[in-house]
Each structure stands twice: as C-alpha cells, then as structure tokens.
Amino acid sequence: MNKLLQGIRDTVRVSLGHPVHIERFLATTPTFKPAAPAAASNIALSSVPQWHKLGQRWTNGSLAGTGRTKLRGWHQEGSAYRSFNGSCPSLSNLVKRVVVDKWICDLQDLHGFAASKSDLNKFASIDDMVETNSSEMIEDVSLAGLQKNLAHKDISVTGAHPGSDWLQVHQWDGRMFVLNDGGSHHLAAAKYIAARINEPVALSAPLHYYAFDPDAVAALRAEFDVYIVNRHCEESNAFFKAAEDTGVTWLWHEMPEPYAAAKAVFFPRTDALSMRVSQAFQAAGFEEFGAHLAELASAEIPDVISKYLPSGELGSDDVDEEPVARYG
C-alpha cells in the first residue's frame, strides 16, 4: 500500500514538473559527486589544473583542440527521449593566453619544470629535487659553482643561452614554471646556489600567462548552470535513466586534468525543468561550476608577474594577447 501511495505521489509531482527521479538518484548515489582533487604541492607543471584546455575533447586518449564549443545532449522530443548536438560558444574563450615576448625576472621566481629526468611529482620544491638527486651539482656553493651550472647547454631561459624554452604562469595557480626540453637539474642547482650566495640571476624568455576571461565566464553562466559529476559508467547510466524519467534537457562535455575522471553537465537556464534539476543538484551539495569559475576569474595577476609591472597589470602596450583557442 505504501509503495502504491508513493507511486501516486511521484506521478502527481512529476506531472507538475518536479524532478522526483533526479532527486532520488542524487540522494541515493553520493559518489556521483566527485571528490575535489587535492591541491598539488610539487614542482611538476602537470600538477596545475588544465583550465586552459577546458572545452577540448578526448581523442585516442588525449585532448584534441577540435569540437571545443560542441556539447552532446539529451532532451524530450514528443514521446521519445532523444540525443541532440548543442553548443556553448563561450567555452572557446573562457581562458586567454597573454604572451610577453621578452620577459625578464629572477631565477628565484621559478617554481618548477615541465620536464625532467627526475619525477617532478615527488618534490615539493626545486631545492628538494637537487638535494635528493643532484647533490654533486651543489657542492661548490660559490659564484664559480653558480656559473658552472648556468653554462649547461640545455638551459635556454637566460640571456647567455636563448632558445625555444619559455616561462608559464596561470592565474588560478600563481606559480612560475619553465617549459623546458632539458637542463632542469643544472638550473635547479643554479637556483639553489644563487639563493645561498645572494646572487641575482636574470631569466630572459617569453612569458605565457593564462587567465580567465570574465566576460566569457559571465556568458557561460548566463546560458547554463553547470555541475561536475563522476564519469563512472554505472553511475552515469543510472543518472541517464533518472534524467530520461524526468524528461529534462541536459548536455555534457569532457573535463581536463585533474578532473579527467569527471564530466561537466550543462542545464540550459532558459528551460524551467532544467532549472528545477539544477536546484536539486545544489540541494544535494553540488557546487555550481560557473560560480567556481567566476571566483577563479576574479583573482588578481599573480605576484610573480605583477611585481615586475609598474602598474601591476599587463597592459595592451606590453603584450600580444590572443585567445587560447587560436594557439591550440
């Protein structure tokens, strides 16, 4: 009798546009909400959240630049629940890259590397790496020892050895990394020695700065409520069944690292039922992803950059600014 009454109540509530099936699914499947990844505290560039790749699709195990604005979705069409292709143009402009061709800073500003023979994920600092894996390079803590390390042929971020390497900073992270082909241990040793003899060492290389475009984030938020969910097949299938039973319109897209095990689900703000489902997500403890992006976009230019700017800002006279999408 109780099941019958519950079924009648559910039918009435569903007929009134209440997302009963979604609410029940969220209440009984807490693992659909992925755990927030721990903040990285190492010297690997790969530890930085790849928000500049948001909107790219996975192809053969890697992110591809095509299809950045395309979304895959489902909606009620007559008596059938059908798939459809949607789009979110703001995805292509969420993050922009600012390139300063000639950036000069001090070696002590450097936090980590893109590549090394050492496992960069194991070290909290550059000093940790060189002390552990290259202690012979820091035996001579003198100007001569510093110059010997800086003379290594694979270091390409000093005036003496210009090359193809560049420096990279992300607004949401604030640390400076070098995109290097080699020379990580010698540059690490140079930084170690320079700090101890109080010797400035100028880095001279292009700077790539990635930052959120607040206008693009606002455009995304005006069009969709977005939530990050687990991609686990069993849970995704159960969510799809609940969404189908509800008849809600929703779309989805891949996520970049460190969220590759999750996906973003988009609920159109122009659809009343989708907004009721969005409210159910928030009631279940999900953070609206657009609000999170807006918070990230409000961050100031990191100190590692702003301290070298007279105005504290990157102005149009200083930089060549292009959307990330045009760089791939």
The 8 nearest C-alpha neighbors of each residue, nearest first, counted from 0:
[[1, 3, 2, 4, 5, 6, 7, 8],
 [2, 0, 4, 3, 5, 6, 7, 8],
 [3, 1, 5, 0, 4, 6, 7, 8],
 [2, 4, 6, 0, 1, 5, 7, 8],
 [3, 5, 7, 1, 6, 2, 8, 0],
 [6, 4, 2, 8, 3, 7, 1, 9],
 [5, 7, 3, 9, 4, 8, 2, 10],
 [6, 8, 4, 10, 9, 5, 3, 11],
 [9, 7, 5, 11, 10, 6, 12, 4],
 [10, 8, 6, 12, 7, 11, 13, 5],
 [9, 11, 7, 13, 8, 12, 14, 6],
 [10, 12, 14, 8, 9, 13, 7, 15],
 [11, 13, 15, 9, 17, 14, 10, 8],
 [14, 12, 17, 16, 10, 15, 11, 9],
 [15, 13, 11, 12, 16, 10, 17, 9],
 [16, 14, 12, 13, 17, 11, 10, 18],
 [15, 17, 13, 14, 272, 18, 12, 245],
 [16, 18, 13, 12, 19, 15, 275, 14],
 [19, 17, 21, 20, 245, 276, 22, 13],
 [18, 20, 22, 21, 17, 23, 13, 9],
 [19, 21, 241, 23, 22, 18, 24, 245],
 [22, 20, 24, 241, 18, 23, 19, 25],
 [23, 21, 19, 25, 24, 20, 279, 26],
 [24, 22, 26, 20, 21, 25, 27, 19],
 [23, 25, 21, 27, 22, 26, 28, 20],
 [26, 24, 22, 28, 23, 27, 21, 29],
 [25, 27, 23, 24, 28, 22, 29, 283],
 [26, 28, 24, 25, 29, 23, 22, 30],
 [29, 27, 25, 30, 31, 26, 24, 234],
 [28, 30, 31, 32, 27, 25, 26, 283],
 [31, 29, 32, 28, 33, 229, 234, 34],
 [32, 30, 229, 29, 228, 28, 33, 234],
 [31, 33, 30, 228, 229, 29, 34, 285],
 [34, 32, 229, 228, 31, 30, 35, 261],
 [33, 35, 36, 32, 30, 37, 229, 31],
 [34, 36, 33, 37, 258, 38, 32, 257],
 [37, 35, 34, 38, 257, 258, 39, 33],
 [36, 38, 39, 35, 34, 40, 257, 46],
 [37, 39, 36, 40, 46, 35, 47, 48],
 [38, 40, 46, 41, 37, 47, 36, 120],
 [41, 39, 123, 38, 42, 122, 46, 124],
 [40, 42, 123, 122, 120, 43, 39, 124],
 [41, 43, 111, 119, 124, 123, 122, 110],
 [44, 42, 119, 45, 46, 120, 112, 41],
 [43, 45, 113, 46, 112, 47, 176, 42],
 [44, 46, 43, 47, 113, 48, 49, 256],
 [45, 47, 44, 43, 39, 48, 41, 120],
 [46, 48, 45, 44, 49, 172, 39, 43],
 [49, 47, 50, 257, 256, 46, 255, 45],
 [48, 50, 51, 52, 256, 255, 47, 53],
 [49, 51, 53, 52, 48, 255, 94, 256],
 [50, 52, 94, 49, 53, 323, 209, 95],
 [53, 51, 50, 49, 55, 255, 54, 62],
 [54, 52, 50, 51, 55, 255, 254, 49],
 [53, 55, 67, 90, 52, 68, 56, 91],
 [56, 54, 67, 64, 53, 63, 52, 62],
 [57, 55, 62, 63, 253, 58, 54, 66],
 [56, 58, 62, 61, 63, 60, 59, 55],
 [57, 59, 61, 60, 62, 63, 56, 55],
 [60, 58, 61, 57, 62, 63, 56, 64],
 [59, 61, 58, 57, 62, 63, 56, 259],
 [62, 60, 57, 58, 59, 63, 56, 55],
 [61, 63, 57, 56, 55, 58, 64, 60],
 [64, 62, 56, 65, 55, 57, 58, 61],
 [63, 65, 55, 327, 67, 66, 62, 56],
 [66, 64, 67, 63, 55, 56, 68, 327],
 [65, 67, 69, 68, 55, 56, 64, 54],
 [66, 68, 54, 55, 65, 69, 91, 64],
 [69, 67, 87, 88, 86, 90, 66, 91],
 [70, 68, 86, 66, 67, 85, 87, 71],
 [69, 71, 85, 86, 251, 252, 250, 84],
 [72, 70, 84, 250, 251, 85, 83, 252],
 [250, 71, 73, 83, 249, 82, 84, 251],
 [74, 72, 82, 81, 249, 248, 83, 250],
 [75, 73, 248, 80, 81, 247, 76, 82],
 [74, 76, 80, 246, 79, 81, 77, 247],
 [77, 75, 79, 80, 78, 74, 81, 246],
 [76, 78, 79, 75, 80, 81, 74, 246],
 [77, 79, 76, 80, 75, 81, 246, 74],
 [80, 78, 76, 77, 75, 81, 74, 246],
 [79, 81, 75, 74, 76, 243, 73, 246],
 [82, 80, 73, 74, 79, 75, 76, 83],
 [81, 83, 73, 72, 74, 80, 84, 71],
 [84, 82, 72, 73, 71, 85, 81, 74],
 [85, 83, 71, 72, 70, 86, 82, 69],
 [86, 84, 70, 69, 71, 83, 72, 87],
 [85, 87, 69, 70, 68, 88, 84, 71],
 [86, 88, 68, 89, 90, 69, 70, 85],
 [89, 87, 68, 90, 91, 86, 92, 69],
 [88, 90, 215, 91, 92, 87, 219, 93],
 [91, 89, 88, 93, 92, 68, 54, 87],
 [90, 92, 89, 324, 68, 67, 88, 93],
 [93, 91, 89, 90, 94, 215, 322, 95],
 [94, 92, 215, 212, 90, 211, 216, 91],
 [93, 95, 211, 51, 210, 92, 212, 323],
 [96, 94, 322, 323, 210, 209, 211, 321],
 [95, 97, 209, 323, 208, 322, 321, 320],
 [96, 98, 320, 208, 207, 319, 321, 209],
 [99, 97, 207, 319, 206, 318, 100, 320],
 [98, 100, 318, 206, 205, 101, 102, 319],
 [101, 99, 205, 98, 102, 206, 204, 318],
 [102, 100, 205, 204, 99, 203, 103, 206],
 [101, 103, 204, 205, 203, 206, 99, 100],
 [104, 102, 203, 202, 201, 101, 204, 105],
 [103, 105, 202, 201, 102, 106, 203, 108],
 [104, 106, 201, 107, 200, 202, 108, 199],
 [105, 107, 108, 200, 109, 202, 201, 190],
 [108, 106, 105, 109, 190, 194, 110, 200],
 [109, 107, 106, 105, 303, 110, 175, 104],
 [108, 110, 175, 107, 106, 176, 111, 177],
 [109, 111, 175, 176, 174, 42, 108, 125],
 [112, 110, 42, 176, 43, 109, 125, 177],
 [113, 111, 177, 176, 114, 43, 44, 178],
 [112, 114, 44, 178, 179, 43, 177, 176],
 [115, 113, 112, 179, 180, 181, 116, 178],
 [114, 116, 117, 183, 181, 119, 118, 113],
 [115, 117, 118, 114, 183, 181, 184, 119],
 [118, 116, 115, 119, 132, 128, 114, 184],
 [117, 119, 120, 121, 116, 115, 122, 43],
 [118, 120, 43, 121, 42, 117, 122, 41],
 [119, 121, 41, 118, 43, 122, 42, 46],
 [122, 120, 119, 118, 41, 123, 42, 128],
 [123, 121, 41, 124, 120, 128, 119, 127],
 [122, 124, 41, 40, 42, 127, 121, 125],
 [125, 123, 127, 126, 122, 42, 41, 128],
 [124, 126, 128, 127, 187, 129, 111, 42],
 [125, 127, 124, 129, 128, 130, 191, 187],
 [128, 126, 124, 130, 125, 129, 122, 131],
 [129, 127, 125, 131, 126, 130, 122, 132],
 [128, 130, 133, 126, 132, 131, 127, 134],
 [131, 129, 134, 127, 128, 133, 126, 132],
 [132, 130, 128, 129, 127, 133, 134, 126],
 [131, 133, 129, 128, 130, 134, 117, 184],
 [134, 132, 129, 135, 136, 130, 131, 184],
 [133, 135, 130, 136, 137, 129, 132, 131],
 [134, 136, 133, 138, 137, 139, 130, 132],
 [137, 135, 134, 133, 138, 188, 185, 139],
 [138, 136, 139, 134, 135, 188, 140, 192],
 [137, 139, 135, 136, 140, 134, 144, 141],
 [140, 138, 144, 137, 141, 136, 143, 145],
 [141, 139, 192, 144, 138, 137, 142, 145],
 [142, 140, 144, 143, 139, 145, 196, 192],
 [141, 143, 145, 144, 146, 140, 196, 193],
 [142, 144, 146, 141, 145, 147, 139, 140],
 [145, 143, 139, 141, 147, 142, 146, 140],
 [144, 146, 142, 189, 143, 148, 147, 192],
 [147, 145, 149, 143, 148, 144, 150, 142],
 [146, 148, 144, 150, 145, 149, 143, 151],
 [149, 147, 185, 150, 145, 146, 189, 151],
 [148, 150, 146, 151, 147, 189, 145, 186],
 [149, 151, 147, 148, 146, 152, 154, 160],
 [152, 150, 149, 153, 148, 154, 185, 182],
 [151, 153, 154, 150, 160, 182, 155, 149],
 [154, 152, 182, 181, 151, 155, 180, 160],
 [155, 153, 182, 152, 151, 156, 160, 186],
 [156, 154, 162, 161, 160, 164, 157, 153],
 [157, 155, 204, 203, 202, 161, 154, 164],
 [158, 156, 202, 203, 160, 159, 155, 161],
 [157, 159, 160, 203, 161, 156, 202, 201],
 [160, 158, 157, 161, 155, 150, 156, 149],
 [159, 161, 155, 157, 158, 162, 154, 156],
 [162, 160, 155, 158, 156, 157, 159, 163],
 [163, 161, 155, 164, 160, 156, 204, 154],
 [162, 164, 165, 155, 161, 179, 156, 204],
 [165, 163, 179, 178, 162, 155, 156, 177],
 [164, 166, 205, 178, 204, 177, 206, 163],
 [165, 167, 177, 206, 176, 178, 207, 205],
 [166, 168, 207, 176, 175, 206, 208, 177],
 [167, 169, 175, 208, 174, 173, 209, 207],
 [170, 168, 209, 172, 171, 173, 208, 210],
 [169, 171, 210, 172, 173, 209, 300, 301],
 [170, 172, 169, 295, 173, 298, 210, 296],
 [173, 171, 169, 170, 174, 47, 168, 48],
 [172, 174, 301, 170, 169, 168, 171, 175],
 [175, 173, 172, 168, 110, 176, 169, 303],
 [176, 174, 168, 109, 110, 167, 108, 166],
 [177, 175, 111, 112, 167, 166, 110, 109],
 [176, 178, 166, 112, 179, 165, 167, 113],
 [179, 177, 113, 165, 164, 166, 112, 176],
 [178, 180, 164, 181, 177, 113, 114, 112],
 [179, 181, 114, 178, 164, 182, 153, 115],
 [182, 180, 153, 179, 183, 115, 114, 154],
 [181, 183, 153, 154, 185, 184, 186, 151],
 [182, 184, 186, 185, 181, 115, 187, 112],
 [185, 183, 187, 186, 182, 188, 129, 133],
 [184, 186, 188, 148, 187, 182, 183, 189],
 [187, 185, 189, 183, 188, 184, 182, 190],
 [188, 186, 184, 190, 185, 189, 125, 183],
 [189, 187, 185, 191, 186, 190, 137, 129],
 [190, 188, 186, 145, 192, 187, 191, 148],
 [189, 191, 193, 187, 188, 192, 106, 194],
 [190, 192, 188, 189, 194, 193, 126, 187],
 [191, 193, 195, 189, 140, 194, 190, 145],
 [194, 192, 198, 190, 196, 195, 197, 191],
 [195, 193, 197, 192, 191, 196, 190, 198],
 [196, 194, 192, 197, 193, 191, 140, 198],
 [195, 197, 193, 198, 194, 192, 141, 140],
 [196, 198, 194, 195, 193, 199, 192, 200],
 [197, 199, 193, 196, 200, 194, 195, 142],
 [200, 198, 105, 201, 197, 193, 106, 194],
 [201, 199, 106, 105, 198, 202, 193, 107],
 [200, 202, 105, 104, 106, 203, 103, 199],
 [201, 203, 157, 104, 103, 156, 105, 106],
 [202, 204, 103, 157, 156, 158, 102, 201],
 [203, 205, 156, 165, 102, 101, 206, 202],
 [206, 204, 100, 165, 101, 102, 99, 166],
 [207, 205, 166, 99, 98, 167, 102, 165],
 [206, 208, 98, 167, 97, 166, 168, 96],
 [207, 209, 168, 97, 96, 169, 167, 206],
 [210, 208, 96, 169, 95, 170, 97, 168],
 [211, 209, 170, 94, 95, 169, 212, 208],
 [210, 212, 94, 296, 93, 213, 95, 209],
 [211, 213, 215, 93, 214, 94, 216, 95],
 [214, 212, 216, 215, 296, 211, 217, 293],
 [215, 213, 217, 216, 212, 218, 93, 219],
 [214, 216, 218, 93, 89, 212, 217, 213],
 [215, 217, 213, 219, 218, 214, 93, 220],
 [218, 216, 214, 220, 215, 219, 213, 221],
 [219, 217, 215, 221, 216, 220, 214, 89],
 [220, 218, 216, 222, 217, 221, 89, 223],
 [219, 221, 217, 223, 222, 218, 289, 216],
 [222, 220, 218, 219, 223, 217, 268, 224],
 [221, 223, 219, 220, 268, 267, 218, 224],
 [224, 222, 267, 268, 266, 220, 265, 225],
 [223, 225, 266, 265, 220, 287, 268, 267],
 [224, 226, 265, 288, 264, 287, 223, 289],
 [227, 225, 288, 264, 287, 263, 228, 286],
 [226, 228, 263, 262, 264, 261, 288, 225],
 [229, 227, 32, 261, 262, 31, 33, 263],
 [228, 230, 261, 31, 33, 231, 32, 262],
 [231, 229, 261, 260, 262, 235, 232, 228],
 [232, 230, 234, 229, 233, 235, 260, 261],
 [231, 233, 235, 234, 236, 230, 237, 229],
 [234, 232, 236, 235, 231, 237, 230, 238],
 [233, 235, 237, 236, 231, 232, 238, 31],
 [236, 234, 232, 238, 237, 233, 231, 230],
 [235, 237, 239, 233, 234, 238, 232, 240],
 [236, 238, 234, 240, 239, 235, 233, 241],
 [239, 237, 241, 235, 240, 236, 242, 234],
 [238, 240, 242, 236, 237, 241, 243, 235],
 [241, 239, 243, 237, 238, 242, 244, 236],
 [242, 240, 238, 20, 244, 21, 243, 239],
 [243, 241, 245, 239, 240, 244, 247, 246],
 [242, 244, 246, 240, 245, 241, 239, 80],
 [245, 243, 241, 242, 246, 240, 20, 247],
 [244, 246, 242, 243, 247, 18, 241, 20],
 [247, 245, 243, 75, 244, 242, 74, 248],
 [248, 246, 245, 242, 273, 74, 272, 249],
 [249, 247, 74, 73, 273, 266, 246, 75],
 [250, 248, 266, 72, 265, 73, 247, 74],
 [72, 249, 251, 265, 71, 264, 70, 73],
 [250, 252, 264, 263, 71, 265, 70, 72],
 [251, 253, 263, 70, 262, 254, 264, 71],
 [254, 252, 262, 56, 263, 255, 54, 251],
 [253, 255, 259, 262, 258, 53, 261, 263],
 [256, 254, 259, 258, 49, 53, 52, 257],
 [257, 255, 258, 259, 49, 48, 254, 50],
 [256, 258, 259, 48, 255, 36, 49, 46],
 [259, 257, 256, 261, 260, 255, 254, 262],
 [260, 258, 256, 255, 254, 261, 257, 253],
 [261, 259, 258, 230, 229, 262, 231, 254],
 [262, 260, 229, 230, 259, 258, 228, 254],
 [263, 261, 253, 254, 228, 227, 252, 230],
 [262, 264, 227, 252, 251, 226, 228, 253],
 [265, 263, 251, 226, 225, 250, 227, 262],
 [264, 266, 225, 250, 249, 251, 223, 224],
 [265, 267, 249, 224, 223, 273, 268, 225],
 [268, 266, 223, 269, 270, 222, 273, 265],
 [267, 269, 223, 270, 222, 274, 266, 224],
 [270, 268, 267, 271, 222, 274, 273, 223],
 [269, 271, 273, 268, 272, 267, 274, 248],
 [272, 270, 274, 273, 275, 269, 268, 267],
 [273, 271, 275, 274, 270, 247, 276, 16],
 [274, 272, 276, 270, 266, 275, 271, 247],
 [275, 273, 277, 271, 276, 272, 268, 278],
 [274, 276, 278, 272, 277, 273, 279, 271],
 [275, 277, 279, 273, 274, 278, 18, 272],
 [278, 276, 274, 280, 275, 279, 273, 281],
 [277, 279, 275, 281, 276, 280, 282, 274],
 [280, 278, 276, 282, 277, 281, 22, 283],
 [281, 279, 283, 277, 278, 282, 285, 276],
 [280, 282, 285, 278, 284, 283, 279, 286],
 [281, 283, 279, 284, 280, 278, 285, 277],
 [284, 282, 280, 281, 285, 279, 25, 26],
 [285, 283, 281, 282, 286, 280, 32, 279],
 [284, 286, 281, 280, 283, 287, 226, 32],
 [287, 285, 288, 281, 284, 226, 291, 290],
 [288, 286, 226, 289, 290, 225, 285, 224],
 [287, 289, 291, 225, 226, 290, 286, 292],
 [290, 288, 292, 291, 220, 287, 225, 293],
 [289, 291, 293, 288, 292, 287, 294, 220],
 [292, 290, 288, 294, 289, 293, 295, 287],
 [291, 293, 295, 289, 294, 290, 296, 288],
 [294, 292, 296, 290, 291, 295, 289, 216],
 [293, 295, 291, 297, 292, 296, 290, 298],
 [294, 296, 292, 293, 297, 298, 171, 291],
 [295, 297, 293, 211, 294, 298, 213, 292],
 [296, 298, 294, 295, 293, 299, 213, 211],
 [299, 297, 296, 295, 300, 170, 294, 171],
 [298, 300, 301, 297, 170, 296, 302, 305],
 [299, 301, 305, 170, 302, 298, 304, 312],
 [302, 300, 173, 303, 304, 299, 305, 170],
 [301, 303, 305, 304, 306, 300, 173, 299],
 [302, 304, 301, 305, 306, 108, 173, 174],
 [305, 303, 302, 306, 301, 307, 300, 308],
 [306, 304, 311, 302, 308, 307, 300, 303],
 [305, 307, 302, 304, 308, 303, 311, 309],
 [306, 308, 305, 304, 309, 311, 104, 303],
 [307, 309, 311, 305, 310, 306, 312, 304],
 [310, 308, 311, 307, 306, 312, 305, 313],
 [311, 309, 312, 308, 305, 313, 314, 307],
 [312, 310, 305, 308, 309, 306, 313, 307],
 [313, 311, 310, 314, 305, 308, 300, 309],
 [312, 314, 317, 315, 318, 311, 308, 305],
 [315, 313, 316, 317, 312, 318, 310, 311],
 [314, 316, 317, 318, 313, 319, 320, 312],
 [315, 317, 314, 318, 313, 319, 320, 99],
 [318, 316, 315, 314, 313, 99, 319, 98],
 [319, 317, 99, 315, 98, 320, 316, 97],
 [318, 320, 98, 97, 99, 321, 317, 315],
 [319, 321, 97, 318, 98, 96, 322, 95],
 [320, 322, 96, 95, 97, 323, 319, 325],
 [323, 321, 95, 324, 96, 325, 92, 94],
 [324, 322, 95, 96, 326, 325, 94, 321],
 [323, 325, 322, 327, 326, 91, 92, 64],
 [326, 324, 323, 327, 322, 321, 91, 96],
 [327, 325, 323, 324, 322, 321, 96, 64],
 [326, 324, 325, 64, 323, 63, 52, 65]]
